[in-house]
């Protein structure tokens, strides 16, 4: 259980654009979705925030049938680092 107020960081926001560019460079097909994550709190306070996938494949999150396949998981940390570098360069 968590208290996660609703909110969104606009697609045109520099942080979102930095993350999309980083995802493409690391071989991802990025998509923008909404979800309940720890990013909700800073967003509700007016602080731009995003949640980036960690790489690999998974399904059935938060259930007894949850699974994770780590193939390509290295892309997650590289995407995070590249997002930071892209955002810093703006």
N, C-alpha and C positions, 0 to 999 in steps of 0.2 A: 504494500500500500504506500502510496506517496501522494503528496499534494503538488500537483503539477498544473498550474494555471494555463489556460489556452493562450496561444499566440503564434506568430509566424515571423520569420526573418524574410523580408522581401527578396524575390528572385534577383532583382537588380542590385542588391546590396553587394558591396565589394568582397565581403567574406564569402558569400555564396558563390560569386563569380570565381574567386580564387580557388575554392574547393572544386567547382565544376571543371576548371582548367586542369587542376592537378589530377583529378580522376581520369580525365581523358588521356593525359600523358602517361599514366600508369596502366593503361589498357582497360579501364572500366568503361561501362556504358552508364554514365550517371543518370539518375532520375531524382526528381524532387518529390517527396511525399511528406505527409504529415503523420505524426505519431506522438505518443506520450513518452518523452525522454527527459533526461536531466537538463536538456537545453531549455525546457519550458520555463523554468524559474528565471534565468537571466533575461529571456525574451520578455517575460511579463514585467520585468523591471526596466525595459527599454534598452537592454544590452543585446546587440546582435549576437546570436549563437546558432550553431549548427551541430548536428550529429553526423559523423562520418562512419560508414560501414568499415568493419575491421578486416576485410579480405576473407578469402575462403568462401565456403557455401554453408548454409544452415537452413533449418526449417523447424517449425513447431515450437517457437520460442516460448519460454516460461511454462512449458508443459512437461509431463513425464516422458513424452516422446521427442523432446528436443534433441537435435543432433547437430554436429559440426564436422565438416570435411575441410582440413587445413590446406588443401592444394591451392596454391596461389595466395596464401595468407600474408606473405611478405609484402604484397601490394598495399595492404591496409596501412602499416606504419609509414611506408614510403609516401602514400597519398597524404597522410597527415603532415609529414615534414614538408612536402612540396606545397601544401596549402598554406602553411605558415610562411614559407619563403615567398610564395606568390603574394600573399596578403601584405607582407612587410615591404615588398617592392612597390606597392601602390602609393 
